């Protein structure tokens, strides 16, 4: 698979961040945080982002884009990632923020929140895709890089992809009971025929993104 990389962009900051605990790679080279999202395409629910700093050597078999893994494989890998990572964090932007900002900027907001929640400051951030969120004001003092198909090629991004996906899926399964009739636990908010039919019959819920078609046409 052909990859395209953007030039690494420096992100100024006030200096080094928190130091990892002994055994977590302190002073042993760069701390690379992989960042990815889940849930840009659904009609309902938040967009979730995860940031993961993996120890070197990686030592986790099976890391790849979460979309290429079965639910069982994602469920197996997620706790391993959380247990073995130097640091990890998840965050999200809700449907109101998506409608207010647009899905791209809400995704960037979730990514910024995830990076701020890391207990260890990264020295470099790898982000899946070809666009970068604004990090200058976060005070991380790191560089950042957008990598197309990075969720396949970069282990830290793959790990973030898995944590973002499993976190969002679990959240949508929990929300299913709050919004009966939509079967959110099945389609996770994506525009399946079943979901579109429920929207036709029930109308949008507070969890739905009012700026997304076909919901936008109904409001």
Secondary structure per residue as TSV (DSSP state, phi and psi in degrees):
chain	resnum	aa	ss	phi	psi
A	1	X	-	360.0	127.8
A	2	X	-	-74.7	135.7
A	3	X	-	-114.7	147.9
A	4	X	-	-123.0	134.9
A	5	X	B	-121.4	139.9
A	6	X	-	-85.7	158.3
A	7	X	-	-62.6	137.9
A	8	X	-	-63.6	130.9
A	9	X	E	-109.1	128.7
A	10	X	E	-70.7	143.1
A	11	X	-	-119.4	104.9
A	12	X	-	-65.0	149.3
A	13	X	-	-154.7	174.8
A	14	X	S	-78.1	-8.2
A	15	X	S	143.5	-170.2
A	16	X	-	-66.0	149.7
A	17	X	-	-92.7	-157.7
A	18	X	-	-57.8	146.5
A	19	X	-	-95.4	133.3
A	20	X	-	-61.7	155.8
A	21	X	-	-68.6	158.2
A	22	X	T	-53.8	137.9
A	23	X	T	91.8	-5.1
A	24	X	S	-103.9	13.8
A	25	X	-	95.9	16.0
A	26	X	T	-59.9	124.8
A	27	X	T	75.4	7.5
A	28	X	S	-105.4	40.1
A	29	X	S	103.1	-173.2
A	30	X	-	-67.1	147.7
A	31	X	-	-103.3	102.4
A	32	X	E	-95.0	119.8
A	33	X	E	-98.7	120.9
A	34	X	E	-89.0	139.2
A	35	X	E	-130.8	133.1
A	36	X	E	-150.7	169.0
A	37	X	E	-126.9	166.4
A	38	X	E	-142.6	136.7
A	39	X	-	100.4	30.2
A	40	X	S	-77.2	-31.5
A	41	X	S	-88.1	-21.2
A	42	X	-	-62.9	161.9
A	43	X	S	-89.5	-12.1
A	44	X	B	-142.1	153.7
A	45	X	S	89.9	174.0
A	46	X	-	-79.9	166.6
A	47	X	E	-99.5	130.9
A	48	X	E	-113.3	138.3
A	49	X	E	-124.0	150.1
A	50	X	E	-131.2	149.5
A	51	X	E	-127.4	133.5
A	52	X	E	-137.4	131.0
A	53	X	E	-109.6	118.0
A	54	X	-	-97.1	147.0
A	55	X	-	-71.4	157.6
A	56	X	S	-115.0	134.1
A	57	X	S	-68.2	161.9
A	58	X	-	-62.3	-57.7
A	59	X	-	71.7	17.2
A	60	X	-	-120.6	114.3
A	61	X	T	-81.8	144.6
A	62	X	T	93.6	5.3
A	63	X	-	-69.7	129.4
A	64	X	-	-165.7	-176.9
A	65	X	-	-55.5	130.5
A	66	X	G	-58.9	-29.0
A	67	X	G	-68.8	-18.6
A	68	X	G	-90.1	-2.7
A	69	X	S	-106.5	150.3
A	70	X	-	-73.7	159.5
A	71	X	H	-54.8	-35.6
A	72	X	H	-67.1	-40.3
A	73	X	H	-68.2	-40.3
A	74	X	H	-62.6	-42.1
A	75	X	H	-65.0	-32.3
A	76	X	H	-71.9	-41.3
A	77	X	H	-78.6	-32.4
A	78	X	H	-56.1	-50.5
A	79	X	H	-66.6	-29.8
A	80	X	H	-65.5	-43.3
A	81	X	H	-61.2	-47.2
A	82	X	H	-62.7	-36.2
A	83	X	H	-74.2	-37.3
A	84	X	H	-98.5	-13.4
A	85	X	-	-68.0	147.5
A	86	X	S	-62.6	-41.5
A	87	X	E	-159.4	149.2
A	88	X	E	-151.2	154.3
A	89	X	E	-157.5	150.3
A	90	X	E	-127.2	151.3
A	91	X	E	-156.0	169.3
A	92	X	E	-151.1	166.7
A	93	X	E	-118.2	133.8
A	94	X	-	-84.2	179.0
A	95	X	H	-65.4	-33.0
A	96	X	H	-66.3	-39.3
A	97	X	H	-68.9	-36.5
A	98	X	H	-61.2	-46.2
A	99	X	H	-67.0	-33.0
A	100	X	H	-77.6	-41.1
A	101	X	H	-96.6	-31.2
A	102	X	-	98.3	159.7
A	103	X	H	-66.9	-35.2
A	104	X	H	-65.6	-49.5
A	105	X	H	-68.5	-32.0
A	106	X	H	-67.2	-37.1
A	107	X	H	-62.6	-45.0
A	108	X	H	-62.0	-37.8
A	109	X	H	-62.1	-44.2
A	110	X	H	-62.8	-39.6
A	111	X	H	-64.1	-43.5
A	112	X	H	-61.1	-42.5
A	113	X	H	-63.9	-41.1
A	114	X	H	-63.2	-43.8
A	115	X	H	-63.1	-39.0
A	116	X	H	-68.1	-23.7
A	117	X	H	-85.3	-8.6
A	118	X	-	-62.6	137.7
A	119	X	S	-80.2	-9.4
A	120	X	S	-128.7	130.7
A	121	X	-	-76.4	129.2
A	122	X	-	-76.5	153.2
A	123	X	S	-95.8	-18.1
A	124	X	E	-150.5	141.5
A	125	X	E	-120.9	126.2
A	126	X	E	-107.7	127.0
A	127	X	E	-121.7	131.4
A	128	X	E	-68.5	132.9
A	129	X	S	118.0	-164.3
A	130	X	S	-120.4	10.6
A	131	X	-	-127.6	153.5
A	132	X	-	-121.7	138.1
A	133	X	-	-74.3	162.3
A	134	X	-	-78.3	121.5
A	135	X	-	-118.0	-3.2
A	136	X	G	-56.8	-33.3
A	137	X	G	-91.0	4.9
A	138	X	G	-87.2	-14.0
A	139	X	-	72.1	28.0
A	140	X	-	-83.1	-25.9
A	141	X	-	64.3	34.6
A	142	X	-	-119.7	171.8
A	143	X	E	-97.3	163.5
A	144	X	E	-139.0	155.6
A	145	X	E	-149.6	130.3
A	146	X	E	-94.2	131.9
A	147	X	E	-129.0	115.1
A	148	X	T	-67.9	132.4
A	149	X	T	60.2	29.1
A	150	X	H	-66.5	-23.4
A	151	X	H	-68.9	-13.5
A	152	X	H	-98.3	-39.1
A	153	X	H	-92.7	-24.3
A	154	X	-	-113.8	117.4
A	155	X	H	-55.9	-39.7
A	156	X	H	-66.6	-37.1
A	157	X	H	-70.2	-40.3
A	158	X	H	-56.9	-45.2
A	159	X	H	-62.4	-41.6
A	160	X	H	-64.2	-39.0
A	161	X	H	-59.1	-42.8
A	162	X	H	-67.4	-44.3
A	163	X	H	-67.0	-39.1
A	164	X	H	-63.8	-44.4
A	165	X	H	-66.7	-46.9
A	166	X	H	-68.1	-35.8
A	167	X	H	-64.3	-45.9
A	168	X	H	-67.1	-41.8
A	169	X	H	-59.9	-44.0
A	170	X	H	-62.9	-42.0
A	171	X	H	-62.2	-43.4
A	172	X	H	-67.6	-34.5
A	173	X	H	-64.7	-38.8
A	174	X	H	-69.2	-34.9
A	175	X	H	-75.4	-15.9
A	176	X	G	-55.5	-40.9
A	177	X	G	-69.2	-23.9
A	178	X	G	-80.6	-21.0
A	179	X	S	-130.5	72.0
A	180	X	T	-63.3	147.6
A	181	X	T	99.1	-18.8
A	182	X	S	-93.4	-15.5
A	183	X	-	54.7	46.6
A	184	X	H	-61.4	-29.6
A	185	X	H	-66.8	-21.0
A	186	X	H	-86.1	-52.2
A	187	X	H	-104.1	-5.7
A	188	X	T	59.3	23.7
A	189	X	T	94.4	-4.1
A	190	X	-	-73.4	156.2
A	191	X	-	-79.7	64.8
A	192	X	-	-77.2	162.2
A	193	X	H	-55.7	-39.0
A	194	X	H	-62.3	-42.9
A	195	X	H	-67.4	-43.0
A	196	X	H	-63.2	-36.8
A	197	X	H	-67.5	-40.3
A	198	X	H	-63.1	-38.8
A	199	X	H	-63.1	-39.7
A	200	X	H	-63.0	-40.1
A	201	X	H	-81.4	-44.7
A	202	X	H	-97.1	-23.0
A	203	X	-	80.2	168.1
A	204	X	-	-70.5	147.3
A	205	X	-	-96.6	172.9
A	206	X	T	-62.0	-16.4
A	207	X	T	-82.4	-13.1
A	208	X	B	-82.7	150.7
A	209	X	-	-86.0	108.3
A	210	X	T	-69.1	-18.2
A	211	X	T	-88.7	-2.2
A	212	X	S	-97.7	136.8
A	213	X	T	-73.4	144.4
A	214	X	T	-88.3	2.1
A	215	X	H	-64.8	-38.6
A	216	X	H	-57.3	-33.3
A	217	X	H	-72.9	-16.7
A	218	X	H	-98.0	-11.5
A	219	X	-	-112.8	360.0
